[in-house]
Amino acid sequence: QVHLVESGGGSVQAGGSLRLSCVASGRTFNNYAMGWFRQAPGTKREFVAVINWNGDTKYYADSVKGRFFISRDNAKNTVYLQMNSLKPEDTAVYSCAADRDGWSVPSTPDYTYEYWGQGTQVTVSS
């Protein structure tokens, strides 16, 4: 079992920045690829970014490329999502997730992820 807890969400004006953190406990953190997903009210959950076990492979949704950056610190069992140049359409609940099978070559579909955090709200006002 992997327990994930996100933090760092909040309200920010368009153009601002936030950094989300996700701390993992339970199993060996570096056995998992870690992903960030988001879900706005009335929409499906969507992929945002993913990082493999050692950080040398990262994928981003087209909508966030060049603005969001994912990283991890295996010594701290933590994955981060640095979000810059935020837009109102980035408003959503952001959740981190852990994928054991994708530890080396991470995947983007949410159904491949076994463990999920409770999410943190990000609100961007215009």
N, CA, C and O atoms as a Tinker XYZ file with bonds, in Angstrom:
   504  protein
     1  N      0.842000   -1.189000    0.000000    73     2
     2  CA     0.000000    0.000000    0.000000    64     1     3
     3  C      0.881000    1.244000    0.000000    63     2     4     5
     4  O      1.884000    1.306000    0.711000    81     3
     5  N      0.498000    2.231000   -0.801000    73     3     6
     6  CA     1.187000    3.516000   -0.844000    64     5     7
     7  C      0.174000    4.593000   -0.466000    63     6     8     9
     8  O     -0.912000    4.669000   -1.040000    81     7
     9  N      0.539000    5.408000    0.491000    73     7    10
    10  CA    -0.317000    6.512000    0.921000    64     9    11
    11  C      0.260000    7.807000    0.387000    63    10    12    13
    12  O      1.440000    8.097000    0.585000    81    11
    13  N     -0.574000    8.590000   -0.293000    73    11    14
    14  CA    -0.118000    9.825000   -0.940000    64    13    15
    15  C     -0.877000   11.016000   -0.371000    63    14    16    17
    16  O     -2.099000   10.982000   -0.228000    81    15
    17  N     -0.137000   12.059000   -0.052000    73    15    18
    18  CA    -0.756000   13.274000    0.488000    64    17    19
    19  C     -0.227000   14.483000   -0.273000    63    18    20    21
    20  O      0.973000   14.756000   -0.272000    81    19
    21  N     -1.144000   15.205000   -0.924000    73    19    22
    22  CA    -0.775000   16.397000   -1.681000    64    21    23
    23  C     -0.891000   17.647000   -0.813000    63    22    24    25
    24  O     -1.646000   17.683000    0.159000    81    23
    25  N     -0.132000   18.659000   -1.184000    73    23    26
    26  CA    -0.237000   19.970000   -0.553000    64    25    27
    27  C      0.238000   21.021000   -1.545000    63    26    28    29
    28  O      0.814000   20.702000   -2.585000    81    27
    29  N     -0.013000   22.278000   -1.203000    73    27    30
    30  CA     0.480000   23.374000   -2.021000    64    29    31
    31  C     -0.543000   24.059000   -2.897000    63    30    32    33
    32  O     -0.244000   25.061000   -3.546000    81    31
    33  N     -1.762000   23.516000   -2.919000    73    31    34
    34  CA    -2.799000   24.158000   -3.709000    64    33    35
    35  C     -3.226000   25.481000   -3.088000    63    34    36    37
    36  O     -2.833000   25.818000   -1.971000    81    35
    37  N     -4.035000   26.220000   -3.833000    73    35    38
    38  CA    -4.512000   27.502000   -3.335000    64    37    39
    39  C     -5.105000   28.319000   -4.442000    63    38    40    41
    40  O     -5.374000   27.817000   -5.533000    81    39
    41  N     -5.311000   29.596000   -4.151000    73    39    42
    42  CA    -5.870000   30.523000   -5.123000    64    41    43
    43  C     -4.793000   31.490000   -5.571000    63    42    44    45
    44  O     -4.013000   31.997000   -4.765000    81    43
    45  N     -4.764000   31.735000   -6.864000    73    43    46
    46  CA    -3.738000   32.603000   -7.434000    64    45    47
    47  C     -4.335000   33.320000   -8.643000    63    46    48    49
    48  O     -5.268000   32.821000   -9.272000    81    47
    49  N     -3.801000   34.468000   -8.955000    73    47    50
    50  CA    -4.246000   35.192000  -10.138000    64    49    51
    51  C     -3.555000   34.641000  -11.384000    63    50    52    53
    52  O     -2.474000   34.056000  -11.305000    81    51
    53  N     -4.186000   34.835000  -12.509000    73    51    54
    54  CA    -3.609000   34.397000  -13.773000    64    53    55
    55  C     -2.207000   34.971000  -13.930000    63    54    56    57
    56  O     -1.952000   36.137000  -13.629000    81    55
    57  N     -1.309000   34.120000  -14.409000    73    55    58
    58  CA     0.081000   34.514000  -14.545000    64    57    59
    59  C      0.947000   34.150000  -13.361000    63    58    60    61
    60  O      2.174000   34.210000  -13.437000    81    59
    61  N      0.311000   33.772000  -12.266000    73    59    62
    62  CA     1.039000   33.416000  -11.068000    64    61    63
    63  C      1.564000   31.997000  -11.094000    63    62    64    65
    64  O      1.419000   31.275000  -12.081000    81    63
    65  N      2.183000   31.611000   -9.978000    73    63    66
    66  CA     2.801000   30.288000   -9.861000    64    65    67
    67  C      2.398000   29.612000   -8.563000    63    66    68    69
    68  O      2.091000   30.266000   -7.566000    81    67
    69  N      2.407000   28.307000   -8.602000    73    67    70
    70  CA     2.225000   27.482000   -7.408000    64    69    71
    71  C      3.114000   26.259000   -7.550000    63    70    72    73
    72  O      3.422000   25.825000   -8.660000    81    71
    73  N      3.522000   25.710000   -6.412000    73    71    74
    74  CA     4.238000   24.441000   -6.433000    64    73    75
    75  C      3.484000   23.442000   -5.573000    63    74    76    77
    76  O      3.292000   23.642000   -4.374000    81    75
    77  N      3.066000   22.370000   -6.213000    73    75    78
    78  CA     2.396000   21.286000   -5.503000    64    77    79
    79  C      3.424000   20.258000   -5.056000    63    78    80    81
    80  O      4.424000   20.015000   -5.732000    81    79
    81  N      3.154000   19.662000   -3.905000    73    79    82
    82  CA     3.987000   18.579000   -3.388000    64    81    83
    83  C      3.112000   17.366000   -3.112000    63    82    84    85
    84  O      1.930000   17.493000   -2.794000    81    83
    85  N      3.704000   16.208000   -3.235000    73    83    86
    86  CA     3.008000   14.956000   -2.922000    64    85    87
    87  C      3.995000   14.066000   -2.178000    63    86    88    89
    88  O      5.009000   13.644000   -2.733000    81    87
    89  N      3.690000   13.789000   -0.926000    73    87    90
    90  CA     4.552000   12.951000   -0.105000    64    89    91
    91  C      3.983000   11.547000   -0.051000    63    90    92    93
    92  O      2.789000   11.357000    0.182000    81    91
    93  N      4.846000   10.563000   -0.268000    73    91    94
    94  CA     4.424000    9.168000   -0.283000    64    93    95
    95  C      4.950000    8.442000    0.944000    63    94    96    97
    96  O      6.039000    8.732000    1.440000    81    95
    97  N      4.162000    7.499000    1.421000    73    95    98
    98  CA     4.604000    6.632000    2.512000    64    97    99
    99  C      4.085000    5.223000    2.233000    63    98   100   101
   100  O      3.102000    5.028000    1.518000    81    99
   101  N      4.778000    4.252000    2.821000    73    99   102
   102  CA     4.343000    2.871000    2.635000    64   101   103
   103  C      5.405000    2.069000    1.923000    63   102   104   105
   104  O      6.364000    1.619000    2.550000    81   103
   105  N      5.255000    1.879000    0.625000    73   103   106
   106  CA     6.199000    1.089000   -0.144000    64   105   107
   107  C      7.392000    1.936000   -0.591000    63   106   108   109
   108  O      7.412000    3.149000   -0.385000    81   107
   109  N      8.363000    1.302000   -1.191000    73   107   110
   110  CA     9.560000    1.991000   -1.663000    64   109   111
   111  C      9.199000    2.959000   -2.771000    63   110   112   113
   112  O      8.748000    2.561000   -3.845000    81   111
   113  N      9.405000    4.236000   -2.493000    73   111   114
   114  CA     8.966000    5.301000   -3.389000    64   113   115
   115  C      9.591000    5.174000   -4.765000    63   114   116   117
   116  O      8.911000    5.384000   -5.769000    81   115
   117  N     10.874000    4.833000   -4.835000    73   115   118
   118  CA    11.508000    4.838000   -6.143000    64   117   119
   119  C     11.215000    3.576000   -6.955000    63   118   120   121
   120  O     11.852000    3.343000   -7.981000    81   119
   121  N     10.269000    2.769000   -6.512000    73   119   122
   122  CA     9.757000    1.674000   -7.330000    64   121   123
   123  C      8.593000    2.098000   -8.216000    63   122   124   125
   124  O      8.053000    1.296000   -8.978000    81   123
   125  N      8.211000    3.381000   -8.107000    73   123   126
   126  CA     7.006000    3.846000   -8.770000    64   125   127
   127  C      7.277000    5.048000   -9.667000    63   126   128   129
   128  O      8.056000    5.939000   -9.329000    81   127
   129  N      6.607000    5.046000  -10.827000    73   127   130
   130  CA     6.450000    6.287000  -11.564000    64   129   131
   131  C      5.384000    7.114000  -10.836000    63   130   132   133
   132  O      4.456000    6.565000  -10.243000    81   131
   133  N      5.530000    8.408000  -10.891000    73   131   134
   134  CA     4.587000    9.293000  -10.201000    64   133   135
   135  C      3.968000   10.254000  -11.203000    63   134   136   137
   136  O      4.658000   10.880000  -12.008000    81   135
   137  N      2.653000   10.352000  -11.131000    73   135   138
   138  CA     1.942000   11.218000  -12.067000    64   137   139
   139  C      1.108000   12.260000  -11.348000    63   138   140   141
   140  O      0.737000   12.097000  -10.185000    81   139
   141  N      0.826000   13.326000  -12.063000    73   139   142
   142  CA    -0.127000   14.344000  -11.621000    64   141   143
   143  C     -1.294000   14.369000  -12.617000    63   142   144   145
   144  O     -1.104000   14.358000  -13.834000    81   143
   145  N     -2.483000   14.404000  -12.062000    73   143   146
   146  CA    -3.700000   14.477000  -12.858000    64   145   147
   147  C     -4.556000   15.608000  -12.283000    63   146   148   149
   148  O     -4.339000   16.056000  -11.157000    81   147
   149  N     -5.519000   16.056000  -13.065000    73   147   150
   150  CA    -6.418000   17.096000  -12.566000    64   149   151
   151  C     -7.836000   16.855000  -13.069000    63   150   152   153
   152  O     -8.068000   16.216000  -14.095000    81   151
   153  N     -8.764000   17.393000  -12.300000    73   151   154
   154  CA   -10.165000   17.254000  -12.675000    64   153   155
   155  C    -10.910000   18.507000  -12.282000    63   154   156   157
   156  O    -10.950000   18.888000  -11.112000    81   155
   157  N    -11.501000   19.143000  -13.279000    73   155   158
   158  CA   -12.337000   20.315000  -13.048000    64   157   159
   159  C    -13.787000   19.850000  -12.918000    63   158   160   161
   160  O    -14.136000   18.778000  -13.411000    81   159
   161  N    -14.632000   20.640000  -12.262000    73   159   162
   162  CA   -16.033000   20.233000  -12.091000    64   161   163
   163  C    -16.709000   19.930000  -13.422000    63   162   164   165
   164  O    -16.612000   20.707000  -14.372000    81   163
   165  N    -17.396000   18.790000  -13.479000    73   163   166
   166  CA   -18.130000   18.419000  -14.675000    64   165   167
   167  C    -17.279000   17.889000  -15.805000    63   166   168   169
   168  O    -17.776000   17.700000  -16.915000    81   167
   169  N    -16.001000   17.645000  -15.547000    73   167   170
   170  CA   -15.119000   17.140000  -16.609000    64   169   171
   171  C    -14.476000   15.835000  -16.168000    63   170   172   173
   172  O    -14.513000   15.470000  -14.993000    81   171
   173  N    -13.885000   15.139000  -17.138000    73   171   174
   174  CA   -13.156000   13.911000  -16.823000    64   173   175
   175  C    -11.787000   14.257000  -16.262000    63   174   176   177
   176  O    -11.223000   15.314000  -16.546000    81   175
   177  N    -11.273000   13.344000  -15.463000    73   175   178
   178  CA    -9.915000   13.523000  -14.972000    64   177   179
   179  C     -8.949000   13.474000  -16.146000    63   178   180   181
   180  O     -9.091000   12.642000  -17.041000    81   179
   181  N     -7.971000   14.365000  -16.139000    73   179   182
   182  CA    -7.028000   14.406000  -17.251000    64   181   183
   183  C     -5.591000   14.353000  -16.768000    63   182   184   185
   184  O     -5.258000   14.829000  -15.683000    81   183
   185  N     -4.760000   13.768000  -17.594000    73   183   186
   186  CA    -3.343000   13.656000  -17.321000    64   185   187
   187  C     -2.688000   15.030000  -17.400000    63   186   188   189
   188  O     -3.025000   15.839000  -18.264000    81   187
   189  N     -1.742000   15.289000  -16.481000    73   187   190
   190  CA    -0.991000   16.545000  -16.491000    64   189   191
   191  C      0.486000   16.278000  -16.757000    63   190   192   193
   192  O      1.063000   16.833000  -17.692000    81   191
   193  N      1.101000   15.424000  -15.931000    73   191   194
   194  CA     2.535000   15.170000  -16.054000    64   193   195
   195  C      2.869000   13.868000  -15.340000    63   194   196   197
   196  O      2.144000   13.426000  -14.449000    81   195
   197  N      3.979000   13.263000  -15.749000    73   195   198
   198  CA     4.436000   12.032000  -15.113000    64   197   199
   199  C      5.950000   11.996000  -15.151000    63   198   200   201
   200  O      6.575000   12.553000  -16.054000    81   199
   201  N      6.534000   11.337000  -14.163000    73   199   202
   202  CA     7.985000   11.205000  -14.066000    64   201   203
   203  C      8.310000    9.766000  -13.683000    63   202   204   205
   204  O      7.619000    9.172000  -12.855000    81   203
   205  N      9.356000    9.206000  -14.281000    73   203   206
   206  CA     9.707000    7.831000  -13.945000    64   205   207
   207  C     10.520000    7.798000  -12.655000    63   206   208   209
   208  O     10.707000    8.823000  -12.000000    81   207
   209  N     10.996000    6.619000  -12.302000    73   207   210
   210  CA    11.555000    6.416000  -10.973000    64   209   211
   211  C     12.768000    7.279000  -10.659000    63   210   212   213
   212  O     12.939000    7.712000   -9.519000    81   211
   213  N     13.605000    7.534000  -11.648000    73   211   214
   214  CA    14.825000    8.299000  -11.366000    64   213   215
   215  C     14.804000    9.691000  -11.985000    63   214   216   217
   216  O     15.791000   10.421000  -11.909000    81   215
   217  N     13.688000   10.058000  -12.594000    73   215   218
   218  CA    13.548000   11.420000  -13.104000    64   217   219
   219  C     14.105000   11.661000  -14.484000    63   218   220   221
   220  O     14.114000   12.804000  -14.940000    81   219
   221  N     14.576000   10.618000  -15.180000    73   219   222
   222  CA    15.167000   10.872000  -16.496000    64   221   223
   223  C     14.149000   10.774000  -17.620000    63   222   224   225
   224  O     14.494000   11.008000  -18.778000    81   223
   225  N     12.912000   10.437000  -17.310000    73   223   226
   226  CA    11.844000   10.419000  -18.305000    64   225   227
   227  C     10.641000   11.163000  -17.737000    63   226   228   229
   228  O     10.135000   10.837000  -16.663000    81   227
   229  N     10.198000   12.167000  -18.481000    73   227   230
   230  CA     9.049000   12.973000  -18.064000    64   229   231
   231  C      8.156000   13.217000  -19.283000    63   230   232   233
   232  O      8.640000   13.435000  -20.394000    81   231
   233  N      6.870000   13.175000  -19.051000    73   231   234
   234  CA     5.908000   13.498000  -20.087000    64   233   235
   235  C      4.949000   14.553000  -19.558000    63   234   236   237
   236  O      4.649000   14.608000  -18.365000    81   235
   237  N      4.478000   15.388000  -20.478000    73   235   238
   238  CA     3.547000   16.455000  -20.101000    64   237   239
   239  C      2.371000   16.489000  -21.073000    63   238   240   241
   240  O      2.507000   16.165000  -22.253000    81   239
   241  N      1.225000   16.886000  -20.552000    73   239   242
   242  CA     0.099000   17.176000  -21.436000    64   241   243
   243  C      0.449000   18.403000  -22.274000    63   242   244   245
   244  O      1.160000   19.296000  -21.813000    81   243
   245  N     -0.050000   18.441000  -23.495000    73   243   246
   246  CA     0.251000   19.570000  -24.380000    64   245   247
   247  C     -0.184000   20.897000  -23.759000    63   246   248   249
   248  O      0.454000   21.930000  -23.963000    81   247
   249  N     -1.264000   20.853000  -23.007000    73   247   250
   250  CA    -1.821000   22.083000  -22.443000    64   249   251
   251  C     -0.936000   22.718000  -21.379000    63   250   252   253
   252  O     -1.127000   23.886000  -21.040000    81   251
   253  N      0.032000   21.970000  -20.847000    73   251   254
   254  CA     0.876000   22.509000  -19.779000    64   253   255
   255  C      2.355000   22.553000  -20.146000    63   254   256   257
   256  O      3.171000   23.045000  -19.366000    81   255
   257  N      2.704000   22.051000  -21.312000    73   255   258
   258  CA     4.121000   22.031000  -21.719000    64   257   259
   259  C      4.706000   23.426000  -21.708000    63   258   260   261
   260  O      4.102000   24.379000  -22.200000    81   259
   261  N      5.893000   23.524000  -21.137000    73   259   262
   262  CA     6.576000   24.802000  -21.060000    64   261   263
   263  C      6.137000   25.678000  -19.904000    63   262   264   265
   264  O      6.754000   26.708000  -19.635000    81   263
   265  N      5.070000   25.276000  -19.213000    73   263   266
   266  CA     4.595000   26.043000  -18.052000    64   265   267
   267  C      4.697000   25.238000  -16.756000    63   266   268   269
   268  O      4.989000   25.803000  -15.702000    81   267
   269  N      4.464000   23.948000  -16.822000    73   267   270
   270  CA     4.502000   23.080000  -15.649000    64   269   271
   271  C      5.754000   22.201000  -15.720000    63   270   272   273
   272  O      6.196000   21.813000  -16.801000    81   271
   273  N      6.308000   21.901000  -14.558000    73   271   274
   274  CA     7.509000   21.079000  -14.505000    64   273   275
   275  C      7.398000   20.104000  -13.342000    63   274   276   277
   276  O      7.138000   20.500000  -12.205000    81   275
   277  N      7.598000   18.831000  -13.640000    73   275   278
   278  CA     7.512000   17.783000  -12.625000    64   277   279
   279  C      8.914000   17.377000  -12.206000    63   278   280   281
   280  O      9.826000   17.323000  -13.032000    81   279
   281  N      9.081000   17.094000  -10.934000    73   279   282
   282  CA    10.364000   16.626000  -10.413000    64   281   283
   283  C     10.098000   15.736000   -9.206000    63   282   284   285
   284  O      8.980000   15.688000   -8.693000    81   283
   285  N     11.119000   15.042000   -8.762000    73   283   286
   286  CA    10.975000   14.186000   -7.590000    64   285   287
   287  C     12.255000   14.175000   -6.789000    63   286   288   289
   288  O     13.344000   14.381000   -7.325000    81   287
   289  N     12.110000   13.932000   -5.491000    73   287   290
   290  CA    13.232000   13.772000   -4.580000    64   289   291
   291  C     13.012000   12.446000   -3.871000    63   290   292   293
   292  O     12.228000   12.373000   -2.925000    81   291
   293  N     13.689000   11.407000   -4.313000    73   291   294
   294  CA    13.468000   10.081000   -3.752000    64   293   295
   295  C     13.913000    9.996000   -2.285000    63   294   296   297
   296  O     13.378000    9.191000   -1.522000    81   295
   297  N     14.866000   10.804000   -1.898000    73   295   298
   298  CA    15.303000   10.805000   -0.505000    64   297   299
   299  C     14.211000   11.327000    0.420000    63   298   300   301
   300  O     14.164000   10.983000    1.601000    81   299
   301  N     13.325000   12.170000   -0.138000    73   299   302
   302  CA    12.232000   12.744000    0.662000    64   301   303
   303  C     10.889000   12.100000    0.330000    63   302   304   305
   304  O      9.858000   12.508000    0.864000    81   303
   305  N     10.895000   11.092000   -0.554000    73   303   306
   306  CA     9.638000   10.431000   -0.952000    64   305   307
   307  C      8.608000   11.442000   -1.453000    63   306   308   309
   308  O      7.423000   11.349000   -1.135000    81   307
   309  N      9.073000   12.390000   -2.229000    73   307   310
   310  CA     8.220000   13.498000   -2.637000    64   309   311
   311  C      8.333000   13.757000   -4.133000    63   310   312   313
   312  O      9.420000   13.714000   -4.708000    81   311
   313  N      7.185000   14.027000   -4.750000    73   311   314
   314  CA     7.125000   14.472000   -6.132000    64   313   315
   315  C      6.522000   15.871000   -6.130000    63   314   316   317
   316  O      5.639000   16.183000   -5.331000    81   315
   317  N      7.016000   16.704000   -7.038000    73   315   318
   318  CA     6.595000   18.098000   -7.101000    64   317   319
   319  C      5.999000   18.415000   -8.467000    63   318   320   321
   320  O      6.299000   17.764000   -9.468000    81   319
   321  N      5.159000   19.419000   -8.478000    73   319   322
   322  CA     4.672000   19.977000   -9.736000    64   321   323
   323  C      4.774000   21.494000   -9.631000    63   322   324   325
   324  O      3.986000   22.136000   -8.938000    81   323
   325  N      5.753000   22.052000  -10.327000    73   323   326
   326  CA     5.905000   23.501000  -10.382000    64   325   327
   327  C      5.022000   24.022000  -11.505000    63   326   328   329
   328  O      5.172000   23.626000  -12.662000    81   327
   329  N      4.107000   24.907000  -11.157000    73   327   330
   330  CA     3.146000   25.420000  -12.129000    64   329   331
   331  C      3.370000   26.923000  -12.292000    63   330   332   333
   332  O      3.196000   27.694000  -11.348000    81   331
   333  N      3.751000   27.319000  -13.482000    73   331   334
   334  CA     4.022000   28.725000  -13.791000    64   333   335
   335  C      3.034000   29.223000  -14.832000    63   334   336   337
   336  O      2.363000   28.438000  -15.502000    81   335
   337  N      2.959000   30.539000  -14.955000    73   335   338
   338  CA     2.079000   31.161000  -15.950000    64   337   339
   339  C      0.687000   30.551000  -15.912000    63   338   340   341
   340  O      0.129000   30.182000  -16.946000    81   339
   341  N      0.145000   30.450000  -14.735000    73   339   342
   342  CA    -1.146000   29.781000  -14.564000    64   341   343
   343  C     -2.266000   30.532000  -15.278000    63   342   344   345
   344  O     -2.266000   31.760000  -15.366000    81   343
   345  N     -3.215000   29.753000  -15.782000    73   343   346
   346  CA    -4.361000   30.287000  -16.515000    64   345   347
   347  C     -5.646000   29.872000  -15.812000    63   346   348   349
   348  O     -5.652000   28.878000  -15.087000    81   347
   349  N     -6.732000   30.611000  -16.009000    73   347   350
   350  CA    -7.998000   30.208000  -15.383000    64   349   351
   351  C     -8.399000   28.773000  -15.750000    63   350   352   353
   352  O     -9.024000   28.089000  -14.940000    81   351
   353  N     -8.058000   28.317000  -16.929000    73   351   354
   354  CA    -8.412000   26.954000  -17.326000    64   353   355
   355  C     -7.585000   25.887000  -16.624000    63   354   356   357
   356  O     -7.845000   24.696000  -16.793000    81   355
   357  N     -6.601000   26.293000  -15.847000    73   355   358
   358  CA    -5.860000   25.335000  -15.011000    64   357   359
   359  C     -6.586000   25.036000  -13.701000    63   358   360   361
   360  O     -6.166000   24.163000  -12.941000    81   359
   361  N     -7.658000   25.751000  -13.441000    73   359   362
   362  CA    -8.425000   25.533000  -12.214000    64   361   363
   363  C     -8.972000   24.113000  -12.165000    63   362   364   365
   364  O     -9.668000   23.671000  -13.079000    81   363
   365  N     -8.647000   23.400000  -11.079000    73   363   366
   366  CA    -9.056000   21.993000  -10.938000    64   365   367
   367  C     -8.566000   21.470000   -9.601000    63   366   368   369
   368  O     -7.811000   22.133000   -8.889000    81   367
   369  N     -9.011000   20.271000   -9.278000    73   367   370
   370  CA    -8.422000   19.513000   -8.180000    64   369   371
   371  C     -7.273000   18.696000   -8.771000    63   370   372   373
   372  O     -7.459000   17.934000   -9.720000    81   371
   373  N     -6.100000   18.865000   -8.200000    73   371   374
   374  CA    -4.904000   18.179000   -8.685000    64   373   375
   375  C     -4.587000   17.019000   -7.742000    63   374   376   377
   376  O     -4.536000   17.179000   -6.523000    81   375
   377  N     -4.378000   15.848000   -8.342000    73   375   378
   378  CA    -4.080000   14.652000   -7.563000    64   377   379
   379  C     -2.796000   14.009000   -8.066000    63   378   380   381
   380  O     -2.517000   13.999000   -9.265000    81   379
   381  N     -2.021000   13.475000   -7.133000    73   379   382
   382  CA    -0.870000   12.682000   -7.537000    64   381   383
   383  C     -1.234000   11.204000   -7.481000    63   382   384   385
   384  O     -2.168000   10.808000   -6.784000    81   383
   385  N     -0.494000   10.402000   -8.216000    73   383   386
   386  CA    -0.776000    8.980000   -8.304000    64   385   387
   387  C      0.518000    8.215000   -8.519000    63   386   388   389
   388  O      1.494000    8.755000   -9.039000    81   387
   389  N      0.515000    6.943000   -8.111000    73   387   390
   390  CA     1.693000    6.096000   -8.194000    64   389   391
   391  C      1.404000    4.887000   -9.083000    63   390   392   393
   392  O      0.349000    4.260000   -8.988000    81   391
   393  N      2.367000    4.582000   -9.944000    73   391   394
   394  CA     2.220000    3.489000  -10.914000    64   393   395
   395  C      3.435000    2.584000  -10.807000    63   394   396   397
   396  O      4.541000    2.994000  -11.161000    81   395
   397  N      3.250000    1.358000  -10.324000    73   395   398
   398  CA     4.351000    0.423000  -10.158000    64   397   399
   399  C      4.846000   -0.087000  -11.520000    63   398   400   401
   400  O      6.053000   -0.173000  -11.745000    81   399
   401  N      3.934000   -0.419000  -12.412000    73   399   402
   402  CA     4.340000   -1.006000  -13.693000    64   401   403
   403  C      5.085000   -0.017000  -14.571000    63   402   404   405
   404  O      5.902000   -0.416000  -15.401000    81   403
   405  N      4.814000    1.254000  -14.399000    73   403   406
   406  CA     5.442000    2.271000  -15.237000    64   405   407
   407  C      6.680000    2.878000  -14.630000    63   406   408   409
   408  O      7.075000    3.984000  -15.000000    81   407
   409  N      7.309000    2.165000  -13.690000    73   407   410
   410  CA     8.404000    2.757000  -12.929000    64   409   411
   411  C      9.535000    3.255000  -13.827000    63   410   412   413
   412  O     10.159000    4.272000  -13.526000    81   411
   413  N      9.810000    2.534000  -14.948000    73   411   414
   414  CA    10.905000    2.928000  -15.830000    64   413   415
   415  C     10.411000    3.749000  -17.021000    63   414   416   417
   416  O     10.962000    4.800000  -17.345000    81   415
   417  N      9.356000    3.240000  -17.662000    73   415   418
   418  CA     8.753000    3.950000  -18.798000    64   417   419
   419  C      7.340000    4.316000  -18.367000    63   418   420   421
   420  O      6.437000    3.483000  -18.442000    81   419
   421  N      7.137000    5.543000  -17.919000    73   419   422
   422  CA     5.841000    5.902000  -17.330000    64   421   423
   423  C      4.728000    5.974000  -18.356000    63   422   424   425
   424  O      4.974000    6.203000  -19.540000    81   423
   425  N      3.509000    5.779000  -17.898000    73   423   426
   426  CA     2.346000    5.832000  -18.769000    64   425   427
   427  C      1.469000    7.010000  -18.374000    63   426   428   429
   428  O      1.604000    7.575000  -17.289000    81   427
   429  N      0.566000    7.366000  -19.282000    73   427   430
   430  CA    -0.284000    8.522000  -19.028000    64   429   431
   431  C     -1.745000    8.214000  -18.709000    63   430   432   433
   432  O     -2.385000    9.039000  -18.057000    81   431
   433  N     -2.315000    7.082000  -19.126000    73   431   434
   434  CA    -3.719000    6.827000  -18.774000    64   433   435
   435  C     -3.896000    6.640000  -17.273000    63   434   436   437
   436  O     -3.081000    5.986000  -16.622000    81   435
   437  N     -4.955000    7.213000  -16.730000    73   435   438
   438  CA    -5.128000    7.165000  -15.282000    64   437   439
   439  C     -5.412000    5.754000  -14.780000    63   438   440   441
   440  O     -5.149000    5.461000  -13.613000    81   439
   441  N     -5.942000    4.870000  -15.624000    73   439   442
   442  CA    -6.305000    3.537000  -15.149000    64   441   443
   443  C     -5.083000    2.669000  -14.844000    63   442   444   445
   444  O     -5.224000    1.604000  -14.243000    81   443
   445  N     -3.901000    3.102000  -15.243000    73   443   446
   446  CA    -2.692000    2.325000  -14.950000    64   445   447
   447  C     -2.135000    2.617000  -13.565000    63   446   448   449
   448  O     -1.209000    1.939000  -13.120000    81   447
   449  N     -2.676000    3.605000  -12.882000    73   447   450
   450  CA    -2.153000    4.030000  -11.589000    64   449   451
   451  C     -2.905000    3.342000  -10.452000    63   450   452   453
   452  O     -4.135000    3.331000  -10.417000    81   451
   453  N     -2.136000    2.769000   -9.521000    73   451   454
   454  CA    -2.746000    1.963000   -8.449000    64   453   455
   455  C     -3.132000    2.788000   -7.231000    63   454   456   457
   456  O     -4.108000    2.472000   -6.550000    81   455
   457  N     -2.385000    3.830000   -6.955000    73   455   458
   458  CA    -2.602000    4.580000   -5.721000    64   457   459
   459  C     -2.792000    6.057000   -6.039000    63   458   460   461
   460  O     -2.153000    6.617000   -6.929000    81   459
   461  N     -3.706000    6.674000   -5.267000    73   459   462
   462  CA    -4.071000    8.062000   -5.504000    64   461   463
   463  C     -4.115000    8.840000   -4.196000    63   462   464   465
   464  O     -4.474000    8.309000   -3.146000    81   463
   465  N     -3.740000   10.118000   -4.289000    73   463   466
   466  CA    -3.934000   11.017000   -3.168000    64   465   467
   467  C     -5.341000   11.581000   -3.172000    63   466   468   469
   468  O     -6.144000   11.285000   -4.056000    81   467
   469  N     -5.624000   12.394000   -2.176000    73   467   470
   470  CA    -6.982000   12.921000   -2.022000    64   469   471
   471  C     -7.208000   14.173000   -2.873000    63   470   472   473
   472  O     -8.348000   14.578000   -3.101000    81   471
   473  N     -6.136000   14.770000   -3.331000    73   471   474
   474  CA    -6.238000   15.938000   -4.204000    64   473   475
   475  C     -6.092000   17.256000   -3.453000    63   474   476   477
   476  O     -6.345000   17.343000   -2.251000    81   475
   477  N     -5.677000   18.270000   -4.192000    73   475   478
   478  CA    -5.563000   19.621000   -3.652000    64   477   479
   479  C     -6.132000   20.597000   -4.678000    63   478   480   481
   480  O     -5.870000   20.473000   -5.875000    81   479
   481  N     -6.901000   21.556000   -4.208000    73   479   482
   482  CA    -7.597000   22.475000   -5.100000    64   481   483
   483  C     -6.661000   23.585000   -5.568000    63   482   484   485
   484  O     -5.946000   24.192000   -4.771000    81   483
   485  N     -6.680000   23.833000   -6.861000    73   483   486
   486  CA    -5.979000   24.969000   -7.452000    64   485   487
   487  C     -7.019000   25.832000   -8.159000    63   486   488   489
   488  O     -7.754000   25.353000   -9.023000    81   487
   489  N     -7.072000   27.098000   -7.788000    73   487   490
   490  CA    -8.025000   28.029000   -8.389000    64   489   491
   491  C     -7.263000   29.218000   -8.954000    63   490   492   493
   492  O     -6.521000   29.893000   -8.240000    81   491
   493  N     -7.455000   29.465000  -10.245000    73   491   494
   494  CA    -6.775000   30.564000  -10.913000    64   493   495
   495  C     -7.829000   31.565000  -11.382000    63   494   496   497
   496  O     -8.723000   31.226000  -12.158000    81   495
   497  N     -7.713000   32.781000  -10.907000    73   495   498
   498  CA    -8.683000   33.819000  -11.269000    64   497   499
   499  C     -8.098000   34.738000  -12.341000    63   498   500   501
   500  O     -6.889000   34.962000  -12.408000    81   499
   501  N     -8.990000   35.256000  -13.167000    73   499   502
   502  CA    -8.541000   36.122000  -14.272000    64   501   503
   503  C     -8.444000   37.569000  -13.836000    63   502   504
   504  O     -8.083000   38.432000  -14.636000    81   503
